[in-house]
Amino acid sequence: MNRLYAARRRRNQIAMISSLLATAFGLGWLVLVLGALLWEGFSGLSVAVFTEMTPPPGSAGGLLNPIMGSLILTALAVLIGTPLGVLAGTYMAEYGRYDHLTFVVRFINDILLSAPSIVVGLFIYEVLVAPMGHFSGLAGAVALAVIVIPVVVRTTEDMLLLVPNSLREAAVALGLTRAVVIRRVCYRAARAGMLTGVLLAVARISGETAPLLFTALNNQFWSLDLNAPMASLPVVIFQFALSPYADWQKLAWTGALIITFTVLALSIIARVMAAQGKQT
Amino acid sequence: MGDDGFRLLTRLSAITVLVLLGAIILSLISGALPAFREFGLGFLVEERWNPVTEKFGALAPIYGTLVTSFIAMLIAIPVGILIAVFLTELCPMWLRRPIGIAIELLAGIPSIIYGIWGLFVFAPFLQQTLQPFLINTFGEIPVLSSLFAGPPYGIGVLTASLILAIMVLPFVTSISRDVFEAVPTVLKEAAYGIGCTTWEVVRYVVIPYARVGVIGGVMLGLGRALGETMAVTFVIGNAHRISASILAPGTTISATIANEFTEAVGDLYTSALIALGLILFAITFIVLAIARYMLLRIERRVG
């Protein structure tokens, strides 16, 4: 009896210690990756990074054009993707809550949410780049928008579903139409959560590389032309990191540092906002 | 805007999501058609990939995709579940949120960062430590020796799998934790009441109850691993061949597309790459559909 008891206790201890070790293992990677980024990227951080263009191999330069390109592509993608996503989420949570259509859209949307982003790149290549005959910033922005949409649809629907029905009933009782109730009451109540969704989408796309590789491509020079290839930070990192030149690799690390901390800051802000939204 | 107009607008937007998926599938199929017309279904089982003679086969990338994801899940599933156990049963309350968020941040790091880190930091490290160790330890054992054959390149299938495991870990952990937390406290208290140890409660009460949800989380992670592009592209070595050794360089579907698409000359080459994309999409679609179905089932039971 006592031996059985001891064996059970031992097994429990082994399991608990392994769960502790597993957690340390998981957290260890975070420390290792972020540590390497700071170590390799921080020394390259200077004013020149934000004021100069990407250099030819062997000379000094910065990351101004890819940073600008990333900002433009991201902003445009959010501008295209958000209204569509919000409206679709609105239908699912408000008008068609118990519809068959909503059920199907939710299922498909969840699949789009985790679909491989390189496939999105191929899709935009087929429908935009190939017919237009050349790579363009616009195609890159549309590719990113395709990634934004499912994120926004999901959060909009979730957040609108959290709005208590009594609010809607009170507004309808005042004689407002559904459309006004949704826009003036429900959107306002769910605003923080919906904004969180947009932030998460921005965090998601600002590091995306695969869909840009054959849509926006890359551009060595300063260009704001949406009809021409456009540089972006992730693609430049990809190109520079795989190059044999030491200065390019250095710039790649610096770019990686900038992206990572932007993305992590965005997702932490989104989290804090979501937590506050739930409290009120 | 009137009520009917707004209603129609939202409905059309919802339908656009469906159209989007339809358009993705259609465009991939139409792009892949020339390759399938040329090679038939033999495309799926042909290992050769030769842009010069325009003979293409998808077996090596498909094999690489499946093997890297398999090894990644082999590591990520037990570790992810153990972390979830730690977070729900062992961890002091005040530490649960910070540790949970830290693990989820692993999912927030863009995949290109894992790529650059894998190439410059992780691969050289493996080349000097883990890989020689594996070769020396298993080199003499009959079956395992072929698995760990060849020189330690640093980059290769194993390196890609390990990085994928790190990237998938947060998905397994966060969904497992959520479903573990949804297990009714009464069940756990009853088990503790008859004298179960923490591990026995987890093993015989929590995990059986949460099984469907955990499988859903695992499938979701698998979907991510199968389609992951940038991190793998950096460290897999892009070699179109199937080797028994997991230390050897290989390729995956997504890495092949990322590496070769912009350089592909000729319609057949492009089409073969799009056909690879179609295969990848089909595989991930099935995996993700199963994941959603599983998670839907547990949601219904809980709520």
Interface residues (C-beta under 8 A of the other chain):
Chain A: R8 R9 R11 N12 A15 M16 S18 S19 L20 L21 A22 T23 F25 G26 L27 W29 L30 L32 V33 A36 L37 E40 L84 G85 L87 A88 T90 Y91 M92 E94 Y95 G96 L101 T102 V104 V105 F107 I108 N109 D110 I111 L112 S114 A115 P116 S117 I118 V119 V120 L122 F123 Y125 E126 V127 V146 I149 P150 V153 T177 R178 A179 V180 I182 R183 A203 S206 G207 E208 T209 A210 L213 F214 L217 P234 I237 F238 A241 L242 Q249 A252 W253 A256 I259 T260 V263 L264 S267 I268 R271
Chain B: M1 G2 D3 G5 F6 R7 L9 T10 R11 L12 S13 A14 I15 T16 V17 L18 L20 L21 A23 I24 S27 L28 S30 G31 P78 V79 G80 L82 I83 V85 F86 L87 E89 L90 C91 I99 I101 A102 I103 L105 L106 G108 I109 P110 S111 I112 I113 Y114 G115 I116 W117 L119 F120 V121 I166 L169 P170 T173 T197 T198 W199 E200 V202 R203 L220 G223 R224 L226 G227 E228 T229 M230 F234 S254 I257 A258 F261 T262 L273 I274 G277 L280 F281 T284 F285 L288 A289 R292
